[in-house]
Amino acid sequence: MEIVVGGRRKAKRAYGFDEVALVPGPLVIDARDVDISWMLGGRKFDIPIIAAALDGAVNPALAVTMSELGGLAVLNLDGIQARYEDAEAVLQKIADAPSEGIIHYIQDLYAAAPVQPELIKRRIRQIKDAGGVAAVSAAPHTAQKAAEAAVEAGVDFFFVQSTVGTVRFESSTISQFPVADFCKNAPVPVIVGNTVGYQATYELMEAGAAGILVGVGPGHICTSRKVLGIGVPQISATADCAAARDDFFEKNGKYIPIITDGGIRNGGDISKAIAAGADAVMLGSTIAAAAEAPAPGYSWGMATSSADLPRGTRIKVGVSGSLKDILLGPAHKDDGTMNLVGALRLAMGSLGAHNLREMQTVEMIIAPAIASEGKSLQRAQGVG
């Protein structure tokens, strides 16, 4: 539905997590009997949760633990792990630094040490040697070089991430990143992002992407929406991209999963993302709040270190508990930020969804009062 915002200017209504709700039907399933597994690049994962490529969230050790718990974690090859031998010490410095001047401090740390191919190889081997699934991420302008080292080290998945990911790019000074050639020549599945629309998603799938990341600016640590004024609320963005996935599958017989990336705060948001059409979700700050995270209690965006225009900030996320508690429980909080898998299972069971594909078809309603109806005492007391 288009709305006239003034004069001849029209706008499309879009919806975020707090504006929709999921409707139970006539069937309820035991939460222990629902199937939440999914496929990415021909590999099956037990839980549809990916840890984002944030320096404050993922290091080799956490990637291994994430694999053991049935998920996937992505290591940032443009970040501290690929720049410094003793990455943990540098990450601790960022966590300990005062808020005043923190962006400039982060910029200096990233600029002071270039990405080292040998460190890329070493980090990946650390993950692989410990039995983990090795997934890494790089920006388009660094992806080719990073991929050479990553593939040599035995990487399993390669993510190419930018603020807005597309096949088409025009510039009078910068060469276009060859998405199709990169996907075709890579010996491992390539996941591309980020996007929020039907056409861009469909074209990335045609180019050979094995998965699509959905979300421009919704993350807790991302400031792209404020700095650039761009983005689409995640429910609408996910639904539009899911439509492209379904049409591509119908035409080509190839199912390319989409991953809602950013803005997810709790188990309810995960359920809504999948109901909107996602095959999995990517979590950043939630993972950074795990006891095993490499920058205790803090998280910052991938574009925070940009020399010209930072589009991220450092936030304090605290420490919620172990990664296992956050993902699989038991929960020690009442706000939906722990036992995320248990919450998804219970939601699916309550909605009568046997698996994720069925979860993508449950009834959804527009419900702007869903987060506030009857919750005045919780809000007043700061609980729930």
C-alpha positions in Angstrom: 0.0 0.0 0.0 1.4 3.4 -1.0 0.8 6.5 1.1 1.1 10.0 -0.1 3.6 11.8 2.2 3.1 15.2 0.6 2.7 16.6 -2.9 3.3 13.9 -5.4 5.7 12.0 -3.1 4.5 8.5 -2.2 5.9 6.0 0.2 5.4 2.3 0.9 4.4 1.2 4.4 7.0 -1.1 5.9 6.9 -3.1 9.2 9.3 -3.9 11.9 9.4 -6.5 14.7 7.3 -4.6 17.2 4.5 -3.9 14.7 3.5 -7.5 13.9 2.4 -10.6 15.9 2.0 -14.3 15.1 -1.4 -16.0 15.4 -1.8 -19.5 17.0 -4.0 -21.9 15.0 -6.0 -25.1 15.8 -2.9 -27.3 16.1 -0.3 -27.3 18.9 2.8 -29.4 18.7 5.1 -30.6 21.5 8.1 -28.2 21.2 10.5 -31.1 21.5 9.1 -32.5 18.2 9.6 -29.6 15.9 12.5 -29.5 13.4 14.5 -26.3 13.4 17.4 -27.5 11.2 18.2 -25.8 7.9 20.6 -26.1 5.0 23.3 -23.7 3.8 25.5 -24.5 0.9 24.6 -28.2 1.1 25.5 -28.5 4.8 22.9 -29.1 7.5 22.9 -27.1 10.7 20.9 -28.0 13.8 19.9 -24.5 14.7 19.1 -21.5 12.4 21.4 -19.1 14.2 24.6 -17.5 12.9 27.0 -15.4 14.9 27.8 -12.2 13.0 31.2 -11.3 11.9 31.8 -8.7 14.6 35.2 -8.4 16.3 33.5 -8.2 19.7 31.4 -11.3 19.0 33.5 -13.9 17.2 37.0 -15.3 17.6 38.2 -18.8 16.7 37.3 -20.3 20.1 33.8 -18.9 20.0 33.4 -20.2 16.4 34.3 -23.7 17.6 31.8 -23.5 20.5 29.1 -22.2 18.1 29.7 -25.2 15.8 29.5 -27.6 18.8 26.1 -26.1 19.7 24.7 -26.7 16.2 25.1 -23.2 14.7 27.6 -21.2 12.7 29.9 -18.3 13.5 31.5 -15.9 11.0 35.0 -14.5 11.6 35.7 -10.9 10.3 38.8 -11.1 8.0 38.9 -7.3 7.9 39.1 -7.0 11.6 41.4 -7.4 14.6 41.8 -11.2 14.3 43.4 -10.8 10.9 45.6 -7.7 11.9 47.1 -8.5 15.2 49.0 -11.5 16.5 47.7 -11.0 20.0 44.2 -10.1 19.0 42.6 -10.7 22.4 44.9 -8.1 24.0 43.8 -5.5 21.4 40.1 -6.4 21.8 40.5 -5.9 25.6 41.9 -2.5 25.0 38.9 -1.5 22.9 36.6 -2.9 25.6 38.5 -0.9 28.4 38.8 2.4 26.5 36.6 5.3 27.7 33.6 6.3 25.7 35.0 9.7 24.9 37.0 9.4 21.6 36.3 5.7 21.2 35.6 6.0 17.4 38.9 7.7 16.8 40.7 5.1 19.0 39.2 2.2 17.1 40.0 3.9 13.7 43.7 4.2 14.8 43.9 0.6 15.9 42.6 -0.8 12.7 44.7 1.6 10.6 47.9 0.8 12.5 48.1 -2.8 11.4 47.3 -4.2 7.9 45.4 -7.4 7.3 47.9 -10.3 7.2 47.2 -13.3 5.0 49.2 -15.6 7.3 47.0 -14.6 10.2 43.9 -15.3 8.2 45.2 -18.8 7.5 46.1 -19.4 11.2 42.7 -18.3 12.5 40.9 -20.6 10.1 43.2 -23.5 10.9 42.5 -22.9 14.6 38.8 -23.4 13.9 39.3 -26.4 11.7 41.8 -28.1 13.9 39.4 -27.9 16.8 36.6 -29.5 14.7 34.6 -26.3 14.0 33.0 -25.1 10.8 35.1 -22.2 9.4 33.1 -19.3 8.0 34.7 -15.9 7.3 33.6 -12.5 6.0 35.2 -9.7 4.0 34.1 -6.5 2.3 33.9 -6.6 -1.5 37.1 -4.5 -1.9 39.2 -7.0 0.2 37.3 -10.2 -0.7 39.5 -11.5 -3.5 42.8 -11.3 -1.6 41.2 -12.6 1.6 39.6 -15.5 -0.2 43.0 -16.7 -1.5 44.3 -17.1 2.0 41.0 -18.4 3.4 40.6 -21.1 0.7 44.2 -22.3 1.1 43.5 -22.7 4.9 40.4 -24.8 4.2 37.6 -22.4 4.9 34.0 -23.8 4.6 32.0 -20.7 3.9 32.9 -17.2 2.6 30.6 -14.2 3.3 30.9 -11.0 1.2 29.3 -8.2 3.2 28.8 -4.5 2.5 26.3 -1.9 3.7 24.3 -2.6 0.6 25.1 -5.6 -1.5 24.1 -5.7 -5.2 25.2 -7.2 -8.5 25.1 -3.9 -10.3 27.6 -1.1 -9.3 28.6 2.0 -11.1 31.7 4.1 -10.5 34.1 6.3 -12.4 37.0 5.4 -10.2 36.4 2.0 -8.5 36.2 -1.3 -10.3 33.0 -3.3 -9.9 33.3 -6.3 -7.6 32.6 -9.3 -9.9 29.9 -11.1 -7.8 29.1 -13.7 -10.4 32.7 -14.5 -11.2 33.6 -14.7 -7.5 30.7 -17.0 -6.7 31.5 -19.2 -9.8 35.2 -19.5 -9.1 35.0 -19.9 -5.3 35.4 -23.6 -4.3 33.2 -23.0 -1.3 29.6 -21.5 -0.9 29.5 -17.7 -1.0 26.9 -15.8 1.0 26.3 -12.2 -0.1 24.8 -9.2 1.7 23.3 -7.0 2.7 20.1 -6.3 0.8 16.5 -5.4 1.6 14.6 -5.8 -1.7 13.2 -8.2 -4.2 15.1 -7.3 -7.3 18.6 -7.1 -5.7 18.0 -10.4 -4.0 16.9 -12.1 -7.1 19.9 -10.8 -9.1 22.3 -12.0 -6.4 20.8 -15.4 -6.6 21.1 -15.4 -10.4 24.8 -14.5 -9.8 25.4 -17.7 -7.8 25.1 -16.6 -4.2 24.5 -19.6 -1.9 22.7 -17.4 0.7 21.6 -13.8 1.1 21.9 -11.6 4.1 18.9 -9.3 4.7 19.1 -6.1 6.6 20.5 -2.5 6.1 21.2 -0.7 9.4 19.0 -2.4 12.0 21.8 -3.7 14.2 22.3 -2.5 17.7 25.8 -1.3 16.8 25.1 -0.1 13.3 24.5 3.7 12.6 23.9 3.4 8.9 20.3 4.4 9.2 21.2 7.6 11.1 24.3 8.4 9.0 22.9 7.6 5.6 19.1 7.7 6.1 18.7 4.3 4.4 17.1 1.0 5.4 13.9 -1.0 5.6 12.3 -2.4 8.8 13.2 -6.1 9.0 9.8 -7.8 8.7 9.1 -6.1 5.4 12.7 -6.5 4.2 12.7 -10.2 5.0 9.3 -10.8 3.3 10.3 -9.0 0.1 13.6 -11.0 -0.1 11.8 -14.2 0.7 9.4 -13.6 -2.2 12.5 -13.4 -4.5 13.8 -16.6 -3.0 10.5 -18.4 -3.6 10.2 -17.1 -7.2 13.8 -18.0 -8.0 13.2 -21.5 -6.6 10.0 -21.9 -8.7 11.8 -20.9 -11.9 15.2 -22.6 -11.3 14.5 -25.4 -8.9 17.3 -24.1 -6.6 16.5 -23.0 -3.1 18.8 -20.2 -1.8 18.2 -19.4 1.9 17.9 -15.9 3.2 19.2 -14.8 6.6 17.7 -11.9 8.5 20.7 -10.0 9.8 20.4 -7.4 12.5 17.9 -5.8 14.9 16.9 -9.1 16.6 16.7 -8.6 20.3 15.0 -11.7 21.7 13.4 -15.1 20.9 10.2 -13.4 19.8 12.0 -11.5 17.1 13.6 -14.7 15.8 10.2 -16.3 15.5 8.8 -13.3 13.7 11.8 -13.2 11.3 11.3 -16.8 10.3 7.6 -16.3 10.0 8.3 -13.4 7.6 10.3 -15.8 5.4 13.8 -16.1 6.8 15.6 -19.5 6.8 17.9 -18.4 9.6 18.9 -15.3 11.6 22.3 -13.6 12.2 22.9 -12.3 15.7 25.7 -9.9 16.7 25.3 -8.1 20.0 23.4 -11.0 21.5 26.4 -13.2 20.9 28.8 -10.5 22.1 27.1 -10.8 25.5 28.2 -14.4 25.9 30.9 -15.1 28.5 33.1 -16.6 25.7 32.9 -13.5 23.5 36.4 -12.0 22.8 35.7 -8.4 24.0 34.0 -8.8 27.4 30.7 -7.0 27.5 31.2 -4.8 24.4 30.3 -4.8 20.7 31.0 -2.5 17.8 30.1 -2.5 14.1 32.1 -3.7 11.1 32.0 -0.2 9.7 33.0 1.5 13.0 36.6 1.6 11.9 35.9 3.3 8.5 38.5 6.1 8.1 36.2 8.4 6.3 32.6 7.7 7.5 32.1 5.4 10.4 28.7 3.7 10.3 28.8 1.9 13.6 29.5 2.6 17.3 30.7 0.7 20.4 28.0 -0.3 22.8 28.0 -2.0 26.2 26.1 -5.3 26.0 27.2 -6.7 29.3 27.6 -10.5 29.9 24.4 -12.4 29.9 25.8 -15.9 30.5 27.5 -18.7 28.6 26.9 -19.1 24.9 25.2 -22.4 25.6 22.8 -20.6 28.0 22.0 -17.9 25.5 21.3 -20.4 22.7 20.0 -23.5 24.5 19.3 -22.4 28.0 18.4 -22.6 30.8 17.4 -19.0 30.8 18.3 -16.8 33.8 16.4 -13.7 32.6 12.8 -13.0 31.8 13.3 -10.8 28.8 13.6 -13.4 26.0 17.4 -12.9 25.5 18.4 -16.4 26.7 17.4 -19.9 25.6 16.7 -18.6 22.1 16.4 -22.0 20.6 13.9 -23.1 23.3 11.8 -20.0 22.6 11.8 -20.7 18.8 10.8 -24.3 19.4 8.0 -23.3 21.8 6.7 -20.6 19.4 6.7 -23.1 16.5 4.9 -25.7 18.6 2.3 -23.2 19.7 1.7 -22.1 16.1 1.5 -25.7 14.8 4.6 -25.5 12.6 6.5 -28.8 12.3 9.5 -27.2 10.6 10.9 -23.9 9.4 9.2 -24.0 6.1 5.8 -24.4 7.8 6.8 -21.6 10.2 7.2 -19.3 7.2 3.5 -19.8 6.4 1.9 -19.1 9.8 -0.6 -16.3 10.1 0.8 -12.9 10.8 -1.1 -9.8 11.8 -0.3 -6.1 12.1 -0.3 -5.5 15.8 1.3 -2.2 16.9 0.0 -2.7 20.4 1.5 -6.2 20.9 4.5 -4.9 22.8 2.6 -2.6 25.1 -0.8 -4.1 25.7 -1.2 -4.9 29.3 2.5 -4.3 30.0 2.4 -1.0 31.9 3.5 -2.5 35.2 6.3 -4.4 33.6 7.5 -1.2 31.9 7.1 0.9 35.0 9.1 -1.7 37.1 11.7 -2.4 34.4 11.1 -6.1 34.2 10.1 -8.5 31.5 
